[in-house]
C-alpha cells in the first residue's frame, strides 16, 4: 500500500529569478515550473521520517549544480563535481497547503554563481549528501539559469501526495 502511495508522490520545482537593473530595481528573467524526480533514497527517508524510524530526517537543503547528467532514481547526490551549492532550508521557508508541501530557498546575488543545470533536495542529517544527508529529489532544468552576481533566484520544491 505504501509503495502505491509513493508512486503517487509528485515533486515539482518552481524557479523564479530576477536581474538587478541599473536603477536598483529588479526585472523578472525566469519563472519556470517543471516535474522533479523523487529518488529512491528520498522515498525511503520520507517514509522513515513518517514512521519515526532511524535513518530519516526532515527537509534540510535545496541544491543547485552544473551537471547535465539525466536524473535517475538511484541518484544519491547531485552529479556536479565542483559547481554545486547546497542552501539550508529554515523552518520559516516550509509551508503546507493541502495537499502540497512548499519548501523554498533564496539564493542571493553572491550565491551559486554558475549555470544551474541540476536542482536537488536533501534531508537535514548533514549539510549535504556528500556529508551524510540523504538525497530526496533531483532533476535537470531544460532551460538552465546562468546565474551571476547581477541575479538572485528563489527555488521552490513542491511535494504533493
ABEGO torsion letter per residue (X at the ends): XAAAAAAABBBBBBBBBBBBBAAGBBBBABBBBBBBBBBAAAAAAAAAAAAGBBGBBBBABBBBBABABBBBAABABBABAABBBBBBBBAAABBBBOABBBBBBBBBAABGBBBBABBBBBBAABABAAAGBBBABBBBBABBBBBBAABBBBBBBBBBX
